[in-house]
Structure formats: C-alpha cells, structure tokens
Amino acid sequence: MSKLTAAKIEATKPKEKPYKLKDENGLYLLVTPAGSRLWRFRFRHGGKESMLGLGAYPEVSLKAAREERDAMRKRVAAK
C-alpha cells in the first residue's frame, strides 16, 4: 500500500459520499462531501476496535498526524 503524500491530499476533491484515503498503520484521511479533510486513527485494544479523531487537514499536517498515530500506538501497546 502506498503512503499518502501532501500532493495527493491537496488534490482530493469532495464526492457525493464520504470516502477514506488510507495512509498506514490505521491512519486515514476522511474526505467529506462538504470538502472537510479529517484525520482518523483506527486501532484495536482489548479485542475492541476504536477510532480517534486527530484533527482537520491542513491544521494538522500529514507529519503531525503520523507522529500522533505513532504516539497513540505506543500508549496502546504499553497498556
């Protein structure tokens, strides 16, 4: 699977329904019909799936979203 790049994110256009642009290790960008681009991180802990919102692009950059994802993965693994 290819990683997201800033160029791919900038080129995204809203569609009729929300869609995801996957990065890696549970991180993805949700693109809404209104044009919002929201970072989401999906992970499993204790056998249950959870989702964490990391903020909106471009306020939260690709690099910052990846750093937060990595920090969350470490926290979940330590529990």
PDB file of N, CA, C and O in Angstrom:
ATOM      1  N   MET A   1       0.837  -1.166   0.000  1.00  0.00           N
ATOM      2  CA  MET A   1       0.000   0.000   0.000  1.00  0.00           C
ATOM      3  C   MET A   1       0.892   1.242   0.000  1.00  0.00           C
ATOM      4  O   MET A   1       1.891   1.299   0.717  1.00  0.00           O
ATOM      5  N   SER A   2       0.527   2.215  -0.795  1.00  0.00           N
ATOM      6  CA  SER A   2       1.340   3.420  -0.862  1.00  0.00           C
ATOM      7  C   SER A   2       0.909   4.406   0.220  1.00  0.00           C
ATOM      8  O   SER A   2      -0.265   4.495   0.581  1.00  0.00           O
ATOM      9  N   LYS A   3       1.879   5.128   0.716  1.00  0.00           N
ATOM     10  CA  LYS A   3       1.604   6.136   1.730  1.00  0.00           C
ATOM     11  C   LYS A   3       0.986   7.366   1.071  1.00  0.00           C
ATOM     12  O   LYS A   3       1.141   7.603  -0.127  1.00  0.00           O
ATOM     13  N   LEU A   4       0.290   8.128   1.884  1.00  0.00           N
ATOM     14  CA  LEU A   4      -0.223   9.406   1.410  1.00  0.00           C
ATOM     15  C   LEU A   4       0.922  10.396   1.266  1.00  0.00           C
ATOM     16  O   LEU A   4       1.944  10.282   1.942  1.00  0.00           O
ATOM     17  N   THR A   5       0.746  11.347   0.400  1.00  0.00           N
ATOM     18  CA  THR A   5       1.682  12.452   0.265  1.00  0.00           C
ATOM     19  C   THR A   5       0.882  13.744   0.351  1.00  0.00           C
ATOM     20  O   THR A   5      -0.336  13.743   0.177  1.00  0.00           O
ATOM     21  N   ALA A   6       1.566  14.831   0.617  1.00  0.00           N
ATOM     22  CA  ALA A   6       0.895  16.128   0.680  1.00  0.00           C
ATOM     23  C   ALA A   6       0.242  16.463  -0.660  1.00  0.00           C
ATOM     24  O   ALA A   6      -0.839  17.050  -0.692  1.00  0.00           O
ATOM     25  N   ALA A   7       0.885  16.096  -1.754  1.00  0.00           N
ATOM     26  CA  ALA A   7       0.328  16.367  -3.077  1.00  0.00           C
ATOM     27  C   ALA A   7      -0.979  15.605  -3.296  1.00  0.00           C
ATOM     28  O   ALA A   7      -1.931  16.160  -3.844  1.00  0.00           O
ATOM     29  N   LYS A   8      -1.034  14.331  -2.870  1.00  0.00           N
ATOM     30  CA  LYS A   8      -2.267  13.547  -3.006  1.00  0.00           C
ATOM     31  C   LYS A   8      -3.392  14.162  -2.183  1.00  0.00           C
ATOM     32  O   LYS A   8      -4.539  14.224  -2.624  1.00  0.00           O
ATOM     33  N   ILE A   9      -3.046  14.611  -0.987  1.00  0.00           N
ATOM     34  CA  ILE A   9      -4.061  15.207  -0.113  1.00  0.00           C
ATOM     35  C   ILE A   9      -4.598  16.498  -0.723  1.00  0.00           C
ATOM     36  O   ILE A   9      -5.808  16.719  -0.745  1.00  0.00           O
ATOM     37  N   GLU A  10      -3.718  17.333  -1.208  1.00  0.00           N
ATOM     38  CA  GLU A  10      -4.135  18.600  -1.813  1.00  0.00           C
ATOM     39  C   GLU A  10      -5.000  18.389  -3.048  1.00  0.00           C
ATOM     40  O   GLU A  10      -5.857  19.217  -3.357  1.00  0.00           O
ATOM     41  N   ALA A  11      -4.781  17.287  -3.753  1.00  0.00           N
ATOM     42  CA  ALA A  11      -5.516  17.014  -4.987  1.00  0.00           C
ATOM     43  C   ALA A  11      -6.893  16.394  -4.738  1.00  0.00           C
ATOM     44  O   ALA A  11      -7.659  16.207  -5.683  1.00  0.00           O
ATOM     45  N   THR A  12      -7.220  16.073  -3.488  1.00  0.00           N
ATOM     46  CA  THR A  12      -8.505  15.436  -3.208  1.00  0.00           C
ATOM     47  C   THR A  12      -9.656  16.394  -3.453  1.00  0.00           C
ATOM     48  O   THR A  12      -9.576  17.587  -3.157  1.00  0.00           O
ATOM     49  N   LYS A  13     -10.715  15.847  -3.995  1.00  0.00           N
ATOM     50  CA  LYS A  13     -11.942  16.604  -4.238  1.00  0.00           C
ATOM     51  C   LYS A  13     -13.085  15.905  -3.525  1.00  0.00           C
ATOM     52  O   LYS A  13     -13.096  14.676  -3.447  1.00  0.00           O
ATOM     53  N   PRO A  14     -14.048  16.656  -3.001  1.00  0.00           N
ATOM     54  CA  PRO A  14     -15.192  16.016  -2.349  1.00  0.00           C
ATOM     55  C   PRO A  14     -16.023  15.225  -3.367  1.00  0.00           C
ATOM     56  O   PRO A  14     -16.086  15.566  -4.548  1.00  0.00           O
ATOM     57  N   LYS A  15     -16.653  14.164  -2.869  1.00  0.00           N
ATOM     58  CA  LYS A  15     -17.546  13.354  -3.684  1.00  0.00           C
ATOM     59  C   LYS A  15     -18.923  13.364  -3.047  1.00  0.00           C
ATOM     60  O   LYS A  15     -19.130  13.991  -2.008  1.00  0.00           O
ATOM     61  N   GLU A  16     -19.849  12.683  -3.659  1.00  0.00           N
ATOM     62  CA  GLU A  16     -21.217  12.642  -3.159  1.00  0.00           C
ATOM     63  C   GLU A  16     -21.296  12.023  -1.765  1.00  0.00           C
ATOM     64  O   GLU A  16     -22.115  12.434  -0.942  1.00  0.00           O
ATOM     65  N   LYS A  17     -20.442  11.035  -1.506  1.00  0.00           N
ATOM     66  CA  LYS A  17     -20.412  10.362  -0.204  1.00  0.00           C
ATOM     67  C   LYS A  17     -19.020  10.500   0.403  1.00  0.00           C
ATOM     68  O   LYS A  17     -18.042  10.658  -0.327  1.00  0.00           O
ATOM     69  N   PRO A  18     -18.918  10.440   1.738  1.00  0.00           N
ATOM     70  CA  PRO A  18     -17.587  10.487   2.362  1.00  0.00           C
ATOM     71  C   PRO A  18     -16.735   9.304   1.908  1.00  0.00           C
ATOM     72  O   PRO A  18     -17.253   8.216   1.657  1.00  0.00           O
ATOM     73  N   TYR A  19     -15.426   9.525   1.804  1.00  0.00           N
ATOM     74  CA  TYR A  19     -14.509   8.444   1.451  1.00  0.00           C
ATOM     75  C   TYR A  19     -13.199   8.610   2.201  1.00  0.00           C
ATOM     76  O   TYR A  19     -12.884   9.681   2.721  1.00  0.00           O
ATOM     77  N   LYS A  20     -12.438   7.507   2.241  1.00  0.00           N
ATOM     78  CA  LYS A  20     -11.192   7.474   3.006  1.00  0.00           C
ATOM     79  C   LYS A  20      -9.995   7.388   2.077  1.00  0.00           C
ATOM     80  O   LYS A  20     -10.035   6.727   1.040  1.00  0.00           O
ATOM     81  N   LEU A  21      -8.930   8.073   2.471  1.00  0.00           N
ATOM     82  CA  LEU A  21      -7.616   7.932   1.843  1.00  0.00           C
ATOM     83  C   LEU A  21      -6.719   7.308   2.898  1.00  0.00           C
ATOM     84  O   LEU A  21      -6.381   7.957   3.888  1.00  0.00           O
ATOM     85  N   LYS A  22      -6.336   6.071   2.699  1.00  0.00           N
ATOM     86  CA  LYS A  22      -5.560   5.348   3.705  1.00  0.00           C
ATOM     87  C   LYS A  22      -4.081   5.690   3.618  1.00  0.00           C
ATOM     88  O   LYS A  22      -3.520   5.838   2.532  1.00  0.00           O
ATOM     89  N   ASP A  23      -3.465   5.811   4.788  1.00  0.00           N
ATOM     90  CA  ASP A  23      -2.024   6.012   4.872  1.00  0.00           C
ATOM     91  C   ASP A  23      -1.407   4.679   5.271  1.00  0.00           C
ATOM     92  O   ASP A  23      -1.151   3.846   4.402  1.00  0.00           O
ATOM     93  N   GLU A  24      -1.166   4.455   6.536  1.00  0.00           N
ATOM     94  CA  GLU A  24      -0.648   3.174   7.016  1.00  0.00           C
ATOM     95  C   GLU A  24      -0.846   3.084   8.515  1.00  0.00           C
ATOM     96  O   GLU A  24      -1.016   4.090   9.203  1.00  0.00           O
ATOM     97  N   ASN A  25      -0.818   1.830   9.015  1.00  0.00           N
ATOM     98  CA  ASN A  25      -0.933   1.563  10.456  1.00  0.00           C
ATOM     99  C   ASN A  25      -2.181   2.190  11.078  1.00  0.00           C
ATOM    100  O   ASN A  25      -2.132   2.701  12.197  1.00  0.00           O
ATOM    101  N   GLY A  26      -3.296   2.150  10.351  1.00  0.00           N
ATOM    102  CA  GLY A  26      -4.559   2.622  10.899  1.00  0.00           C
ATOM    103  C   GLY A  26      -4.877   4.085  10.677  1.00  0.00           C
ATOM    104  O   GLY A  26      -5.971   4.527  11.028  1.00  0.00           O
ATOM    105  N   LEU A  27      -3.968   4.847  10.112  1.00  0.00           N
ATOM    106  CA  LEU A  27      -4.203   6.268   9.867  1.00  0.00           C
ATOM    107  C   LEU A  27      -4.865   6.460   8.510  1.00  0.00           C
ATOM    108  O   LEU A  27      -4.444   5.869   7.516  1.00  0.00           O
ATOM    109  N   TYR A  28      -5.908   7.293   8.474  1.00  0.00           N
ATOM    110  CA  TYR A  28      -6.532   7.628   7.198  1.00  0.00           C
ATOM    111  C   TYR A  28      -7.112   9.030   7.245  1.00  0.00           C
ATOM    112  O   TYR A  28      -7.312   9.604   8.315  1.00  0.00           O
ATOM    113  N   LEU A  29      -7.376   9.564   6.067  1.00  0.00           N
ATOM    114  CA  LEU A  29      -7.970  10.886   5.926  1.00  0.00           C
ATOM    115  C   LEU A  29      -9.385  10.694   5.422  1.00  0.00           C
ATOM    116  O   LEU A  29      -9.590  10.092   4.368  1.00  0.00           O
ATOM    117  N   LEU A  30     -10.361  11.191   6.155  1.00  0.00           N
ATOM    118  CA  LEU A  30     -11.759  11.117   5.754  1.00  0.00           C
ATOM    119  C   LEU A  30     -12.094  12.400   5.008  1.00  0.00           C
ATOM    120  O   LEU A  30     -11.952  13.496   5.549  1.00  0.00           O
ATOM    121  N   VAL A  31     -12.539  12.257   3.761  1.00  0.00           N
ATOM    122  CA  VAL A  31     -12.918  13.407   2.942  1.00  0.00           C
ATOM    123  C   VAL A  31     -14.445  13.440   2.888  1.00  0.00           C
ATOM    124  O   VAL A  31     -15.070  12.498   2.401  1.00  0.00           O
ATOM    125  N   THR A  32     -15.040  14.515   3.384  1.00  0.00           N
ATOM    126  CA  THR A  32     -16.495  14.618   3.463  1.00  0.00           C
ATOM    127  C   THR A  32     -17.063  15.297   2.216  1.00  0.00           C
ATOM    128  O   THR A  32     -16.330  15.956   1.478  1.00  0.00           O
ATOM    129  N   PRO A  33     -18.363  15.138   1.981  1.00  0.00           N
ATOM    130  CA  PRO A  33     -18.988  15.810   0.832  1.00  0.00           C
ATOM    131  C   PRO A  33     -18.871  17.334   0.890  1.00  0.00           C
ATOM    132  O   PRO A  33     -18.889  17.994  -0.150  1.00  0.00           O
ATOM    133  N   ALA A  34     -18.753  17.893   2.087  1.00  0.00           N
ATOM    134  CA  ALA A  34     -18.600  19.342   2.246  1.00  0.00           C
ATOM    135  C   ALA A  34     -17.177  19.802   1.950  1.00  0.00           C
ATOM    136  O   ALA A  34     -16.919  21.003   1.866  1.00  0.00           O
ATOM    137  N   GLY A  35     -16.251  18.856   1.790  1.00  0.00           N
ATOM    138  CA  GLY A  35     -14.872  19.205   1.475  1.00  0.00           C
ATOM    139  C   GLY A  35     -13.920  19.154   2.647  1.00  0.00           C
ATOM    140  O   GLY A  35     -12.723  19.386   2.475  1.00  0.00           O
ATOM    141  N   SER A  36     -14.420  18.853   3.845  1.00  0.00           N
ATOM    142  CA  SER A  36     -13.542  18.740   5.008  1.00  0.00           C
ATOM    143  C   SER A  36     -12.639  17.529   4.853  1.00  0.00           C
ATOM    144  O   SER A  36     -13.041  16.509   4.293  1.00  0.00           O
ATOM    145  N   ARG A  37     -11.422  17.646   5.349  1.00  0.00           N
ATOM    146  CA  ARG A  37     -10.464  16.533   5.338  1.00  0.00           C
ATOM    147  C   ARG A  37     -10.039  16.304   6.778  1.00  0.00           C
ATOM    148  O   ARG A  37      -9.325  17.116   7.368  1.00  0.00           O
ATOM    149  N   LEU A  38     -10.491  15.180   7.337  1.00  0.00           N
ATOM    150  CA  LEU A  38     -10.330  14.908   8.763  1.00  0.00           C
ATOM    151  C   LEU A  38      -9.460  13.683   8.992  1.00  0.00           C
ATOM    152  O   LEU A  38      -9.672  12.637   8.379  1.00  0.00           O
ATOM    153  N   TRP A  39      -8.479  13.819   9.881  1.00  0.00           N
ATOM    154  CA  TRP A  39      -7.609  12.693  10.217  1.00  0.00           C
ATOM    155  C   TRP A  39      -8.301  11.773  11.197  1.00  0.00           C
ATOM    156  O   TRP A  39      -8.905  12.228  12.168  1.00  0.00           O
ATOM    157  N   ARG A  40      -8.214  10.470  10.942  1.00  0.00           N
ATOM    158  CA  ARG A  40      -8.764   9.455  11.826  1.00  0.00           C
ATOM    159  C   ARG A  40      -7.719   8.360  12.019  1.00  0.00           C
ATOM    160  O   ARG A  40      -6.942   8.050  11.115  1.00  0.00           O
ATOM    161  N   PHE A  41      -7.720   7.782  13.226  1.00  0.00           N
ATOM    162  CA  PHE A  41      -6.805   6.685  13.538  1.00  0.00           C
ATOM    163  C   PHE A  41      -7.624   5.551  14.120  1.00  0.00           C
ATOM    164  O   PHE A  41      -8.268   5.721  15.155  1.00  0.00           O
ATOM    165  N   ARG A  42      -7.611   4.402  13.473  1.00  0.00           N
ATOM    166  CA  ARG A  42      -8.323   3.202  13.929  1.00  0.00           C
ATOM    167  C   ARG A  42      -7.333   2.239  14.542  1.00  0.00           C
ATOM    168  O   ARG A  42      -6.250   2.011  14.003  1.00  0.00           O
ATOM    169  N   PHE A  43      -7.721   1.664  15.696  1.00  0.00           N
ATOM    170  CA  PHE A  43      -6.835   0.708  16.351  1.00  0.00           C
ATOM    171  C   PHE A  43      -7.680  -0.267  17.152  1.00  0.00           C
ATOM    172  O   PHE A  43      -8.858  -0.018  17.411  1.00  0.00           O
ATOM    173  N   ARG A  44      -7.075  -1.372  17.540  1.00  0.00           N
ATOM    174  CA  ARG A  44      -7.732  -2.377  18.369  1.00  0.00           C
ATOM    175  C   ARG A  44      -7.014  -2.428  19.717  1.00  0.00           C
ATOM    176  O   ARG A  44      -5.786  -2.400  19.797  1.00  0.00           O
ATOM    177  N   HIS A  45      -7.823  -2.504  20.767  1.00  0.00           N
ATOM    178  CA  HIS A  45      -7.270  -2.621  22.115  1.00  0.00           C
ATOM    179  C   HIS A  45      -8.221  -3.477  22.938  1.00  0.00           C
ATOM    180  O   HIS A  45      -9.415  -3.190  23.030  1.00  0.00           O
ATOM    181  N   GLY A  46      -7.683  -4.522  23.527  1.00  0.00           N
ATOM    182  CA  GLY A  46      -8.516  -5.414  24.328  1.00  0.00           C
ATOM    183  C   GLY A  46      -9.585  -6.116  23.507  1.00  0.00           C
ATOM    184  O   GLY A  46     -10.659  -6.431  24.021  1.00  0.00           O
ATOM    185  N   GLY A  47      -9.302  -6.360  22.246  1.00  0.00           N
ATOM    186  CA  GLY A  47     -10.243  -7.043  21.379  1.00  0.00           C
ATOM    187  C   GLY A  47     -11.333  -6.159  20.801  1.00  0.00           C
ATOM    188  O   GLY A  47     -12.188  -6.636  20.056  1.00  0.00           O
ATOM    189  N   LYS A  48     -11.313  -4.885  21.134  1.00  0.00           N
ATOM    190  CA  LYS A  48     -12.323  -3.958  20.624  1.00  0.00           C
ATOM    191  C   LYS A  48     -11.688  -2.944  19.689  1.00  0.00           C
ATOM    192  O   LYS A  48     -10.576  -2.473  19.925  1.00  0.00           O
ATOM    193  N   GLU A  49     -12.410  -2.615  18.623  1.00  0.00           N
ATOM    194  CA  GLU A  49     -11.916  -1.610  17.688  1.00  0.00           C
ATOM    195  C   GLU A  49     -12.317  -0.231  18.193  1.00  0.00           C
ATOM    196  O   GLU A  49     -13.435  -0.027  18.666  1.00  0.00           O
ATOM    197  N   SER A  50     -11.394   0.702  18.086  1.00  0.00           N
ATOM    198  CA  SER A  50     -11.636   2.086  18.489  1.00  0.00           C
ATOM    199  C   SER A  50     -11.166   3.013  17.387  1.00  0.00           C
ATOM    200  O   SER A  50     -10.360   2.639  16.536  1.00  0.00           O
ATOM    201  N   MET A  51     -11.688   4.237  17.419  1.00  0.00           N
ATOM    202  CA  MET A  51     -11.301   5.247  16.441  1.00  0.00           C
ATOM    203  C   MET A  51     -11.045   6.546  17.195  1.00  0.00           C
ATOM    204  O   MET A  51     -11.777   6.899  18.120  1.00  0.00           O
ATOM    205  N   LEU A  52     -10.003   7.244  16.787  1.00  0.00           N
ATOM    206  CA  LEU A  52      -9.625   8.501  17.405  1.00  0.00           C
ATOM    207  C   LEU A  52      -9.505   9.563  16.320  1.00  0.00           C
ATOM    208  O   LEU A  52      -8.830   9.347  15.313  1.00  0.00           O
ATOM    209  N   GLY A  53     -10.143  10.691  16.512  1.00  0.00           N
ATOM    210  CA  GLY A  53     -10.001  11.817  15.591  1.00  0.00           C
ATOM    211  C   GLY A  53      -8.764  12.614  15.964  1.00  0.00           C
ATOM    212  O   GLY A  53      -8.553  12.938  17.133  1.00  0.00           O
ATOM    213  N   LEU A  54      -7.951  12.930  14.969  1.00  0.00           N
ATOM    214  CA  LEU A  54      -6.697  13.645  15.237  1.00  0.00           C
ATOM    215  C   LEU A  54      -6.728  15.109  14.793  1.00  0.00           C
ATOM    216  O   LEU A  54      -5.766  15.841  15.024  1.00  0.00           O
ATOM    217  N   GLY A  55      -7.813  15.540  14.165  1.00  0.00           N
ATOM    218  CA  GLY A  55      -7.921  16.925  13.722  1.00  0.00           C
ATOM    219  C   GLY A  55      -8.161  17.021  12.234  1.00  0.00           C
ATOM    220  O   GLY A  55      -8.281  16.012  11.539  1.00  0.00           O
ATOM    221  N   ALA A  56      -8.228  18.242  11.760  1.00  0.00           N
ATOM    222  CA  ALA A  56      -8.526  18.519  10.356  1.00  0.00           C
ATOM    223  C   ALA A  56      -7.262  18.932   9.610  1.00  0.00           C
ATOM    224  O   ALA A  56      -6.389  19.608  10.155  1.00  0.00           O
ATOM    225  N   TYR A  57      -7.186  18.512   8.358  1.00  0.00           N
ATOM    226  CA  TYR A  57      -6.102  18.941   7.487  1.00  0.00           C
ATOM    227  C   TYR A  57      -6.529  20.268   6.892  1.00  0.00           C
ATOM    228  O   TYR A  57      -7.690  20.355   6.490  1.00  0.00           O
ATOM    229  N   PRO A  58      -5.732  21.291   6.794  1.00  0.00           N
ATOM    230  CA  PRO A  58      -4.289  21.386   6.974  1.00  0.00           C
ATOM    231  C   PRO A  58      -3.847  21.829   8.370  1.00  0.00           C
ATOM    232  O   PRO A  58      -2.648  21.966   8.613  1.00  0.00           O
ATOM    233  N   GLU A  59      -4.796  22.058   9.301  1.00  0.00           N
ATOM    234  CA  GLU A  59      -4.394  22.452  10.657  1.00  0.00           C
ATOM    235  C   GLU A  59      -3.480  21.402  11.282  1.00  0.00           C
ATOM    236  O   GLU A  59      -2.527  21.734  11.987  1.00  0.00           O
ATOM    237  N   VAL A  60      -3.784  20.128  11.015  1.00  0.00           N
ATOM    238  CA  VAL A  60      -2.923  19.030  11.445  1.00  0.00           C
ATOM    239  C   VAL A  60      -2.283  18.468  10.187  1.00  0.00           C
ATOM    240  O   VAL A  60      -2.961  17.873   9.349  1.00  0.00           O
ATOM    241  N   SER A  61      -0.992  18.656  10.058  1.00  0.00           N
ATOM    242  CA  SER A  61      -0.281  18.225   8.851  1.00  0.00           C
ATOM    243  C   SER A  61      -0.157  16.705   8.789  1.00  0.00           C
ATOM    244  O   SER A  61      -0.427  16.011   9.769  1.00  0.00           O
ATOM    245  N   LEU A  62       0.245  16.206   7.652  1.00  0.00           N
ATOM    246  CA  LEU A  62       0.472  14.776   7.475  1.00  0.00           C
ATOM    247  C   LEU A  62       1.535  14.288   8.464  1.00  0.00           C
ATOM    248  O   LEU A  62       1.375  13.237   9.084  1.00  0.00           O
ATOM    249  N   LYS A  63       2.603  15.045   8.607  1.00  0.00           N
ATOM    250  CA  LYS A  63       3.675  14.665   9.525  1.00  0.00           C
ATOM    251  C   LYS A  63       3.175  14.637  10.968  1.00  0.00           C
ATOM    252  O   LYS A  63       3.483  13.705  11.711  1.00  0.00           O
ATOM    253  N   ALA A  64       2.413  15.642  11.367  1.00  0.00           N
ATOM    254  CA  ALA A  64       1.890  15.702  12.731  1.00  0.00           C
ATOM    255  C   ALA A  64       0.906  14.565  12.993  1.00  0.00           C
ATOM    256  O   ALA A  64       0.896  13.996  14.085  1.00  0.00           O
ATOM    257  N   ALA A  65       0.081  14.229  12.006  1.00  0.00           N
ATOM    258  CA  ALA A  65      -0.873  13.125  12.159  1.00  0.00           C
ATOM    259  C   ALA A  65      -0.133  11.804  12.327  1.00  0.00           C
ATOM    260  O   ALA A  65      -0.522  10.972  13.147  1.00  0.00           O
ATOM    261  N   ARG A  66       0.921  11.610  11.562  1.00  0.00           N
ATOM    262  CA  ARG A  66       1.717  10.383  11.690  1.00  0.00           C
ATOM    263  C   ARG A  66       2.395  10.310  13.056  1.00  0.00           C
ATOM    264  O   ARG A  66       2.452   9.241  13.664  1.00  0.00           O
ATOM    265  N   GLU A  67       2.907  11.435  13.537  1.00  0.00           N
ATOM    266  CA  GLU A  67       3.553  11.458  14.853  1.00  0.00           C
ATOM    267  C   GLU A  67       2.548  11.132  15.954  1.00  0.00           C
ATOM    268  O   GLU A  67       2.863  10.382  16.877  1.00  0.00           O
ATOM    269  N   GLU A  68       1.344  11.689  15.864  1.00  0.00           N
ATOM    270  CA  GLU A  68       0.313  11.409  16.862  1.00  0.00           C
ATOM    271  C   GLU A  68      -0.117   9.953  16.792  1.00  0.00           C
ATOM    272  O   GLU A  68      -0.329   9.322  17.827  1.00  0.00           O
ATOM    273  N   ARG A  69      -0.250   9.407  15.582  1.00  0.00           N
ATOM    274  CA  ARG A  69      -0.578   7.987  15.418  1.00  0.00           C
ATOM    275  C   ARG A  69       0.469   7.114  16.092  1.00  0.00           C
ATOM    276  O   ARG A  69       0.130   6.179  16.818  1.00  0.00           O
ATOM    277  N   ASP A  70       1.746   7.416  15.853  1.00  0.00           N
ATOM    278  CA  ASP A  70       2.827   6.630  16.451  1.00  0.00           C
ATOM    279  C   ASP A  70       2.797   6.720  17.974  1.00  0.00           C
ATOM    280  O   ASP A  70       3.011   5.721  18.659  1.00  0.00           O
ATOM    281  N   ALA A  71       2.534   7.906  18.501  1.00  0.00           N
ATOM    282  CA  ALA A  71       2.457   8.087  19.952  1.00  0.00           C
ATOM    283  C   ALA A  71       1.288   7.288  20.530  1.00  0.00           C
ATOM    284  O   ALA A  71       1.423   6.669  21.585  1.00  0.00           O
ATOM    285  N   MET A  72       0.157   7.299  19.852  1.00  0.00           N
ATOM    286  CA  MET A  72      -1.006   6.543  20.318  1.00  0.00           C
ATOM    287  C   MET A  72      -0.743   5.041  20.263  1.00  0.00           C
ATOM    288  O   MET A  72      -1.157   4.312  21.164  1.00  0.00           O
ATOM    289  N   ARG A  73      -0.070   4.574  19.230  1.00  0.00           N
ATOM    290  CA  ARG A  73       0.249   3.140  19.128  1.00  0.00           C
ATOM    291  C   ARG A  73       1.137   2.707  20.294  1.00  0.00           C
ATOM    292  O   ARG A  73       0.970   1.611  20.830  1.00  0.00           O
ATOM    293  N   LYS A  74       2.077   3.564  20.685  1.00  0.00           N
ATOM    294  CA  LYS A  74       2.947   3.255  21.827  1.00  0.00           C
ATOM    295  C   LYS A  74       2.151   3.217  23.121  1.00  0.00           C
ATOM    296  O   LYS A  74       2.367   2.336  23.953  1.00  0.00           O
ATOM    297  N   ARG A  75       1.218   4.176  23.306  1.00  0.00           N
ATOM    298  CA  ARG A  75       0.387   4.191  24.508  1.00  0.00           C
ATOM    299  C   ARG A  75      -0.487   2.956  24.600  1.00  0.00           C
ATOM    300  O   ARG A  75      -0.619   2.366  25.672  1.00  0.00           O
ATOM    301  N   VAL A  76      -1.086   2.560  23.486  1.00  0.00           N
ATOM    302  CA  VAL A  76      -1.958   1.383  23.475  1.00  0.00           C
ATOM    303  C   VAL A  76      -1.140   0.129  23.754  1.00  0.00           C
ATOM    304  O   VAL A  76      -1.588  -0.745  24.496  1.00  0.00           O
ATOM    305  N   ALA A  77       0.047   0.029  23.173  1.00  0.00           N
ATOM    306  CA  ALA A  77       0.896  -1.147  23.372  1.00  0.00           C
ATOM    307  C   ALA A  77       1.377  -1.248  24.825  1.00  0.00           C
ATOM    308  O   ALA A  77       1.602  -2.351  25.322  1.00  0.00           O
ATOM    309  N   ALA A  78       1.533  -0.122  25.502  1.00  0.00           N
ATOM    310  CA  ALA A  78       2.035  -0.119  26.887  1.00  0.00           C
ATOM    311  C   ALA A  78       0.969  -0.539  27.886  1.00  0.00           C
ATOM    312  O   ALA A  78       1.294  -0.892  29.020  1.00  0.00           O
ATOM    313  N   LYS A  79      -0.297  -0.508  27.488  1.00  0.00           N
ATOM    314  CA  LYS A  79      -1.381  -0.861  28.420  1.00  0.00           C
ATOM    315  C   LYS A  79      -1.586  -2.344  28.493  1.00  0.00           C
ATOM    316  O   LYS A  79      -2.456  -2.812  29.228  1.00  0.00           O
TER     317      LYS A  79
END
